[in-house]
Amino acid sequence: MKGFVEIDGSQGEGGGQVLRTSLTLSAVTGQPVRIEKIRAGREKPGLKRQHLTCIKAVAAICGAKTSAVEVGSRELEFVPGAIKGGDYRFDIGTAGSVTLVAQTVIPVLLKADVPSSVTITGGTHVPFSPVWDFFVETYLPELRRMGARVEAEIDQCGFYPAAGGVVKLCVWPYDESKKPDRYELVDLGEYKDGVVKGVVSHLPRSIAEAEVGIVGVQLRDLALKHDICEVDAMGPGNYCCAKLNYERGTVVFSGVGTYDRSRKAVAHEVVTAVREFVKSGKACEKHLADQLLVPLNVLLGSNWNSDWECQRWAIDVQKETKHYTTNCDVIAKFM
């Protein structure tokens, strides 16, 4: 058996991303991994339910052997086996992010032998995670430009703390003949149009109307259309997002409401994110940048020249966040 890749979970941003990237790359490369100090950079270190779900999900897909883990565990040994496609169901059991679980398993399933269907239950629009709109309208289209075939649909929204969100994925084995000679996200082209969307579940419609109104006024130069939606989730919830459509693709910016956040605060989060991105003049939004690193390396590989430029792909990032640099460091351990 190959020796363990040793990962310090406290490095860089010190959160769950270190674990998720390690799980994906361990399964894809066949290298066992040992992770210590898991989520040491967080107020409550150790595994949470969504991280346990990621471990169990990747382990099920690749027949991995793992050390005993539970909520709060800070160490993990993960020994992968052969990746197998099929039908999978994963229930986080809390409002943990379904999109983060999805981003963990998709690159693995793209290396499977047969098509796969995956149902994930948990939170679809929760703080500090990609909301579903970003996942399907910004993230997945980029995977398709890499040659991946992935489809996704949402059956029900899930907010914190009630959860209950249900999403379904279909992932086909990666066809090497579809691999682009080079992937680039360096120019979005001209801005076309946009929309600001407000969504509420079991809350007054006026909350979404207020958030949409604030964003629309503050970003009047973008001439955003307004969209108000009421959904029937398991519990109350709210989010607001702005979608900017460019010639090259769509970028989504969101703010998620919680019981202790005002509608003004939610709207301000969206406005600030949009302004920072537009002002940067860059093509790859800062959160998207770190999320693309794993599929870029798994699907297209790294082929660096003497000037430290990758000849297979290029992304012009809005900002190299701590998540971005941490992901680079973890990927380098495996690839």
Steps between C-alpha positions, in 0.01 A plus 500: 500500500617852426611711794263752650485854373529703821267800524495761774137603538599822672691636202385810315133572557485199732144398416302226331639572156829330593307184584277508191785556255704226667214251474438572132866480401564190709220318318603626156874436536473183708728645769411434866480814709544576868353830621574644841369812678181497293332843491744627763445853372133502594328609821378142548777278357449149372245340271142621466218303344560628147868399523405153620264478204784589263717226650224240481403607149847478347569179695183342359589601145857367511464219755740669738610381841498773762596542862211535746360853486210686656385855553791684661772265372821681408690222325425276203672223309346434160612213275318509165402209280355481150255769394158362408211690345141424593204634694582676826305680772661715766311673781700759694242499777538872562498818289859428399573602142389258227706692244825442691423127516420508128827675416685231697348200320459631144871484399514145642190384312637651177770234531249217553434213261126563447259793533388592851196656662534669837235635737620727779285633783594798716535875455481655153521868599707538815765749615870456413428256216418520128124543467322277252461782246878554493560125473276446195545833319867582565687187615352217290524686166877529556528124558314446173751725323768263633320216320310363800141385471309579818132583544330622818151581621347611828188336644474718809688791653660452841575786741665513840404354743211289365700363202302252289641619170515229233716511187578244233810462285572294192871454427638321195854355473741756361554459127863583428409574137295796630796651686576848365849571373502791742250642747495873571298724727680827437239715323123504560431727204238773509239527775159413354239523774422384851237424758470539876298221657347489846366175647303431818357187658234533771595865548336826385545573131592854602842377618597389150346812349706723729826319425440505126408866515818596686724304264321639194545860615861461611593326174278709273781535246464126424126535425413179685159345445308408818382151590313408822436135587317322781595135555368233731801365688486301825559815703536876470781638289612784279772585253574763242727470198611707204571323171717680248490362148806555282583375149718228655269392783305586815637602838280472810545700823287419804407591855319258731260622765510369857293584806757756619564675165301793370375513141730800454802292605409222255460747214824679591691171480379451143573859398851494647588171327376626163681832526829336598480255213408756235768740623767227481453456126586132543318206345509239777304595812704447817291214644468327165880511466573269792208271407633446146850398605418136578304422178760688293779286637300175497358538149760707316813441707788735568763566237715789620762677289815673621305820574261314735212526257271204449487405133173309541289770660493860619270693735520872570390511865331793668701437817722224634312435822628285784271223376665526159860485623416222746344292225812550288715370785284192561480415129879520477526225762317257271577621147 
